[in-house]
Amino acid sequence: MTPTLRVLLCLGLSVGLRTPEQTGPLPKPTLWAEPGPVTPWGSSVTIWCQGTPGGEEYRLDKEGSPEPWKIQKPLEPGDKAKYSITYMTERDAGIYRCYYLSPDGWSERSDPLELVVTTGAYSRPSLSALPSPVVTSGGNVTLQCGSWEGFGRFILTKDGDHRLSWTLDSQRQPSGQFQALFPVGPVTPIHRWTFRCYGCYRNSPQVWSYSSDALELQVSGPSVDPSTLRPELTSTAGLPMYQKVLIGVSVTFILLLSSLLLLLFLLKHRNKCSKSGALNLEAKTRALQKSSSSMADVQEQNCGEDASLRESQPEEDKKMNSQDTPSEDAQDVTYAQLNHLTLKGETTAPPSSPSDQPQVEPSVYASLAIH
């Protein structure tokens, strides 16, 4: 055999013996189980493998079994395949991976999927919280999973996410019980903290006991700032945005309505005061007018009395003036007559003098009236 022929035969053998493990440039597919990776004995479960459009063939491998474990043609539109297990037993439990073939070659293998079966052949473990299931927000707690059966491992899971699970080797206590202690925290009230635990043997790690009773932690105290928490614990923190907007709009509307009612009350009170003031002013004006008319009547009456007094007054004045005034140096006399009601200026003629004495000018006096 010539050297050239040997080289060609080696190349042919290497191409023919190429396995899917020699992956190409295509991205790895996604592998998951429905309804979940933990399945009770005798139940059905569906495994999905999703790649890119145009896949020609999908293969599912199981660790410890001949490869490939199952081969399926893709479903329309050609980007994923479906594998069904109608009756789950311990033979179906294990670790799975999938990959697909396209015109460009084989894809990479998916991330592993651990498919677990639970059985009633094992006793259920117990789960408790130390020191108490009541935990302060942001605090830590220890969960104790134990059993009198000689499990080699205990598995702790959190409800709502099968990906959150922790596995610890068991420790035998002086009392003879097997247990494991799981530290959990920090806990916050923005999530529901419900846990279950399972037991298994080391030689069959995918065959678990039935779960313990659920243990829910009671978180007390104020909430912790979501920004300080781990990303996987803050995906649903806080209220939805539309609820925050609705609360803000409601508070703003209530404040505006309160302000408007207060303004209307002040305006109504102000108008009432203005009307009351106008009525008081009108009453005072009427009272003043009435008092003015009364004073006018009194003044007219007093004026009549003064007129009668003035008619009788000149004669007496004349007698007094003729007796008191010297005849030799008669002068103009001006005097004032006071009356408590009227003040009026008057002029009286001087008393008659003998013919041999010079004539004197008339006298002028004023009459005062006090209103």
C-alpha positions as CSV (number, residue, x, y, z in Angstrom):
1,M,0.0,0.0,0.0
2,T,1.5,3.3,-1.1
3,P,1.8,6.2,1.4
4,T,-0.7,8.3,-0.6
5,L,-3.3,5.5,-0.3
6,R,-2.7,5.2,3.4
7,V,-3.3,9.0,3.9
8,L,-6.5,8.8,1.9
9,L,-7.8,5.9,4.0
10,C,-7.0,7.7,7.2
11,L,-8.9,10.7,6.1
12,G,-11.9,8.7,5.1
13,L,-11.9,6.8,8.4
14,S,-11.7,10.0,10.3
15,V,-14.6,11.5,8.4
16,G,-16.7,8.3,8.8
17,L,-16.0,8.0,12.5
18,R,-16.8,11.7,13.3
19,T,-19.3,11.8,16.1
20,P,-21.8,14.5,17.0
21,E,-19.5,15.4,19.9
22,Q,-17.3,17.2,17.4
23,T,-19.5,20.3,17.4
24,G,-19.8,22.9,14.8
25,P,-20.3,26.6,14.9
26,L,-24.1,26.4,15.6
27,P,-25.3,27.6,19.0
28,K,-26.3,25.1,21.6
29,P,-30.1,24.3,21.9
30,T,-32.2,24.8,25.0
31,L,-33.5,21.7,27.0
32,W,-36.3,21.7,29.5
33,A,-39.0,19.4,31.0
34,E,-42.8,19.9,31.4
35,P,-44.4,20.0,33.9
36,G,-41.0,20.0,35.7
37,P,-37.8,18.0,36.2
38,V,-39.1,16.4,39.5
39,T,-41.8,13.9,38.5
40,P,-43.7,11.4,40.7
41,W,-43.3,7.7,39.9
42,G,-45.8,6.6,37.2
43,S,-46.5,10.1,35.9
44,S,-45.9,11.4,32.4
45,V,-43.3,14.1,31.5
46,T,-42.4,15.8,28.2
47,I,-38.8,16.8,27.3
48,W,-38.3,19.7,24.8
49,C,-35.2,20.5,22.8
50,Q,-35.2,23.8,20.9
51,G,-32.5,25.0,18.5
52,T,-32.5,27.2,15.4
53,P,-34.9,27.0,12.3
54,G,-33.8,24.6,9.6
55,G,-32.8,21.7,11.9
56,E,-32.9,18.3,10.2
57,E,-32.6,16.0,13.1
58,Y,-32.6,16.3,17.0
59,R,-30.9,13.8,19.3
60,L,-31.3,13.3,23.0
61,D,-28.6,11.7,25.1
62,K,-28.7,10.3,28.6
63,E,-25.7,9.8,30.7
64,G,-24.8,6.1,31.2
65,S,-26.9,5.0,28.2
66,P,-25.9,4.2,24.7
67,E,-25.8,7.3,22.5
68,P,-28.1,8.6,21.0
69,W,-30.8,7.7,23.5
70,K,-33.6,9.0,21.3
71,I,-33.8,10.6,17.8
72,Q,-36.6,12.9,16.6
73,K,-37.5,14.9,13.5
74,P,-38.1,18.5,14.3
75,L,-41.6,19.9,14.6
76,E,-42.7,22.8,12.4
77,P,-41.3,25.4,11.9
78,G,-38.3,23.0,12.4
79,D,-36.7,24.6,15.4
80,K,-37.5,22.1,18.2
81,A,-38.2,18.5,19.0
82,K,-40.5,16.7,21.5
83,Y,-39.7,13.6,23.6
84,S,-42.4,12.0,25.7
85,I,-42.2,9.7,28.7
86,T,-45.6,8.3,29.5
87,Y,-44.7,6.4,32.6
88,M,-41.9,7.7,34.7
89,T,-39.7,5.2,36.5
90,E,-36.2,5.1,37.9
91,R,-34.9,3.9,34.5
92,D,-36.0,7.2,33.0
93,A,-34.4,9.3,35.7
94,G,-30.9,10.7,34.9
95,I,-29.0,13.6,33.3
96,Y,-29.9,14.5,29.7
97,R,-28.4,16.7,26.9
98,C,-29.6,17.3,23.4
99,Y,-28.2,18.6,20.1
100,Y,-29.4,19.0,16.5
101,L,-28.1,18.6,12.9
102,S,-28.5,21.3,10.3
103,P,-27.1,21.9,6.8
104,D,-24.2,23.6,8.4
105,G,-23.3,20.7,10.7
106,W,-23.9,19.6,14.3
107,S,-24.7,22.0,17.0
108,E,-23.2,22.2,20.4
109,R,-24.7,20.2,23.2
110,S,-27.3,21.8,25.5
111,D,-26.8,22.4,29.2
112,P,-27.6,19.3,31.3
113,L,-31.1,18.6,32.5
114,E,-31.4,16.4,35.6
115,L,-34.7,14.5,35.5
116,V,-35.7,13.1,38.9
117,V,-38.4,10.6,39.9
118,T,-39.9,10.5,43.4
119,T,-41.0,7.3,45.0
120,G,-43.0,6.3,48.0
121,A,-40.7,3.4,48.7
122,Y,-38.7,5.8,50.9
123,S,-40.0,7.6,54.0
124,R,-40.6,11.3,53.9
125,P,-38.0,13.5,55.7
126,S,-38.9,16.3,58.1
127,L,-38.2,20.0,57.6
128,S,-37.9,22.6,60.4
129,A,-36.5,26.2,60.8
130,L,-33.9,27.1,63.4
131,P,-34.4,28.9,65.7
132,S,-37.9,29.8,64.4
133,P,-39.8,30.1,61.1
134,V,-40.5,33.8,61.9
135,V,-37.6,35.7,60.5
136,T,-36.8,39.4,60.5
137,S,-36.7,41.0,57.1
138,G,-33.1,40.9,55.8
139,G,-32.2,38.2,58.3
140,N,-31.0,34.6,57.9
141,V,-32.4,31.3,59.0
142,T,-31.2,27.7,59.1
143,L,-33.4,24.9,57.7
144,Q,-32.9,21.4,59.1
145,C,-33.8,18.4,57.0
146,G,-33.7,15.1,58.8
147,S,-34.9,11.5,58.6
148,W,-34.4,8.2,60.5
149,E,-33.8,6.5,57.1
150,G,-30.2,6.3,56.2
151,F,-30.2,8.8,53.3
152,G,-26.8,9.7,52.0
153,R,-28.0,13.2,50.7
154,F,-30.7,15.7,51.3
155,I,-32.1,18.1,48.7
156,L,-33.8,21.4,49.5
157,T,-36.0,23.1,46.9
158,K,-37.9,26.4,46.9
159,D,-41.4,26.4,45.5
160,G,-42.0,28.4,42.3
161,D,-38.6,27.7,40.8
162,H,-37.2,24.2,40.3
163,R,-33.8,25.7,39.4
164,L,-33.4,26.8,43.1
165,S,-32.3,23.6,44.8
166,W,-29.4,22.8,47.1
167,T,-27.9,19.4,47.9
168,L,-25.9,18.4,51.0
169,D,-24.5,15.2,52.3
170,S,-26.3,14.0,55.4
171,Q,-24.7,13.8,58.8
172,R,-25.6,11.1,61.4
173,Q,-26.4,12.5,64.8
174,P,-25.7,10.8,68.2
175,S,-29.5,10.1,68.4
176,G,-29.2,8.0,65.2
177,Q,-31.0,10.4,63.0
178,F,-29.6,11.6,59.6
179,Q,-29.8,15.3,58.9
180,A,-28.5,18.2,56.9
181,L,-28.5,22.0,57.8
182,F,-29.2,24.5,55.0
183,P,-28.4,28.2,55.7
184,V,-30.9,30.5,53.9
185,G,-30.9,34.2,53.6
186,P,-31.2,37.1,53.5
187,V,-35.0,36.7,53.4
188,T,-37.3,39.6,52.4
189,P,-41.1,40.0,52.3
190,I,-41.3,40.6,48.6
191,H,-41.2,36.9,47.9
192,R,-42.9,33.8,49.2
193,W,-40.4,31.6,51.0
194,T,-41.8,28.1,50.9
195,F,-39.4,25.1,51.0
196,R,-39.5,21.3,50.7
197,C,-36.8,18.7,51.2
198,Y,-36.1,15.3,49.8
199,G,-33.8,12.4,50.7
200,C,-31.9,10.1,48.3
201,Y,-29.1,7.5,48.3
202,R,-25.7,8.2,46.8
203,N,-25.8,5.3,44.4
204,S,-29.1,6.6,42.9
205,P,-29.0,10.4,43.1
206,Q,-32.0,10.9,40.7
207,V,-34.4,8.7,42.7
208,W,-35.7,10.8,45.6
209,S,-38.2,10.2,48.4
210,Y,-41.5,12.0,48.4
211,S,-41.1,15.6,49.7
212,S,-41.4,16.7,53.3
213,D,-44.3,18.9,54.3
214,A,-44.0,22.4,53.0
215,L,-42.4,25.0,55.3
216,E,-43.2,28.6,54.8
217,L,-41.1,31.3,56.5
218,Q,-42.9,34.3,58.0
219,V,-41.0,37.5,57.3
220,S,-41.6,40.3,59.8
221,G,-40.3,43.9,59.9
222,P,-39.8,46.5,57.2
223,S,-38.9,45.7,53.7
224,V,-35.3,45.7,52.5
225,D,-34.3,48.0,49.7
226,P,-34.6,45.8,46.5
227,S,-31.4,47.3,45.1
228,T,-29.4,45.5,47.8
229,L,-30.8,42.1,47.0
230,R,-29.6,39.4,44.6
231,P,-30.9,39.8,41.0
232,E,-32.9,36.6,41.1
233,L,-34.8,37.8,44.1
234,T,-35.8,41.2,42.7
235,S,-37.4,40.3,39.4
236,T,-40.9,40.8,40.9
237,A,-40.2,43.3,43.6
238,G,-42.6,46.1,44.3
239,L,-45.9,47.0,42.8
240,P,-46.6,46.9,39.0
241,M,-46.0,50.3,37.3
242,Y,-49.7,50.8,36.4
243,Q,-50.6,50.4,40.1
244,K,-48.1,53.1,41.1
245,V,-49.4,55.5,38.4
246,L,-53.0,54.8,39.6
247,I,-52.1,55.6,43.2
248,G,-50.3,58.8,42.2
249,V,-53.3,60.0,40.1
250,S,-55.7,59.2,42.9
251,V,-53.8,61.1,45.5
252,T,-53.4,64.1,43.2
253,F,-57.1,64.1,42.4
254,I,-58.0,64.0,46.1
255,L,-55.7,67.0,46.9
256,L,-57.1,69.1,44.0
257,L,-60.7,68.3,45.1
258,S,-60.0,69.3,48.7
259,S,-58.4,72.6,47.6
260,L,-61.4,73.4,45.4
261,L,-63.9,72.7,48.2
262,L,-61.9,74.9,50.5
263,L,-61.8,77.7,48.0
264,L,-65.6,77.5,47.4
265,F,-66.2,77.6,51.2
266,L,-64.1,80.7,51.6
267,L,-65.8,82.5,48.7
268,K,-69.3,81.7,50.1
269,H,-68.2,82.9,53.6
270,R,-66.9,86.1,52.0
271,N,-70.1,86.8,50.1
272,K,-72.2,86.2,53.2
273,C,-70.1,88.7,55.2
274,S,-70.5,91.3,52.4
275,K,-74.3,91.0,52.3
276,S,-74.4,91.3,56.1
277,G,-72.3,94.4,56.0
278,A,-74.5,96.0,53.3
279,L,-77.6,95.3,55.4
280,N,-76.1,96.8,58.5
281,L,-75.0,99.9,56.5
282,E,-78.5,100.3,55.1
283,A,-80.0,100.0,58.6
284,K,-77.6,102.6,59.9
285,T,-78.4,105.0,57.0
286,R,-82.1,104.7,57.7
287,A,-81.6,105.3,61.4
288,L,-79.6,108.5,60.6
289,Q,-82.2,109.7,58.2
290,K,-84.9,109.2,60.8
291,S,-82.9,111.0,63.5
292,S,-82.2,113.9,61.1
293,S,-85.9,114.3,60.4
294,S,-86.7,114.3,64.1
295,M,-84.0,116.9,64.7
296,A,-85.5,119.0,61.9
297,D,-88.9,118.9,63.6
298,V,-87.5,119.9,66.9
299,Q,-85.6,122.8,65.3
300,E,-88.7,124.1,63.5
301,Q,-90.6,124.0,66.9
302,N,-87.7,125.9,68.6
303,C,-87.6,128.4,65.8
304,G,-91.3,129.2,66.3
305,E,-90.7,129.8,70.0
306,D,-87.7,132.1,69.3
307,A,-89.9,134.1,66.9
308,S,-92.5,134.7,69.7
309,L,-89.7,135.6,72.1
310,R,-88.2,138.0,69.6
311,E,-91.6,139.8,69.1
312,S,-91.8,140.5,72.8
313,Q,-88.2,141.2,73.3
314,P,-87.8,144.6,71.5
315,E,-90.1,146.5,73.8
316,E,-88.1,145.5,76.9
317,D,-84.9,146.2,75.1
318,K,-86.0,149.6,74.3
319,K,-86.8,150.4,77.9
320,M,-83.5,149.1,79.1
321,N,-81.6,151.0,76.5
322,S,-83.4,154.3,77.2
323,Q,-82.6,154.0,80.9
324,D,-79.0,152.8,80.8
325,T,-77.6,154.9,77.9
326,P,-76.4,158.5,78.7
327,S,-78.0,161.1,76.5
328,E,-75.0,163.4,76.2
329,D,-72.6,160.9,74.6
330,A,-74.8,158.5,72.8
331,Q,-72.9,155.9,70.9
332,D,-73.7,153.0,68.6
333,V,-74.5,149.9,70.8
334,T,-73.8,146.4,69.6
335,Y,-74.8,143.6,71.9
336,A,-75.4,139.8,71.7
337,Q,-78.4,138.0,72.8
338,L,-77.8,134.3,73.5
339,N,-80.4,131.7,73.1
340,H,-79.8,128.0,73.6
341,L,-81.6,127.1,70.4
342,T,-81.0,129.8,67.8
343,L,-78.4,132.3,66.7
344,K,-79.6,135.1,64.5
345,G,-78.5,138.6,63.7
346,E,-81.0,141.4,64.3
347,T,-81.0,145.2,64.1
348,T,-83.1,147.5,66.4
349,A,-83.7,151.1,66.3
350,P,-82.3,153.3,69.2
351,P,-84.8,154.8,71.5
352,S,-86.2,158.1,70.6
353,S,-84.3,161.0,72.0
354,P,-85.4,164.6,72.6
355,S,-85.3,167.0,69.8
356,D,-82.4,168.9,71.2
357,Q,-80.1,165.9,71.2
358,P,-78.4,164.5,68.1
359,Q,-79.7,161.4,66.4
360,V,-78.0,158.1,67.0
361,E,-77.5,155.2,64.7
362,P,-79.5,152.1,65.1
363,S,-77.9,149.3,67.2
364,V,-77.1,145.8,65.8
365,Y,-77.0,142.7,67.9
366,A,-76.8,138.9,67.2
367,S,-78.9,136.1,68.5
368,L,-77.1,132.8,69.0
369,A,-78.7,129.4,68.7
370,I,-77.0,126.1,69.7
371,H,-78.1,123.0,67.9
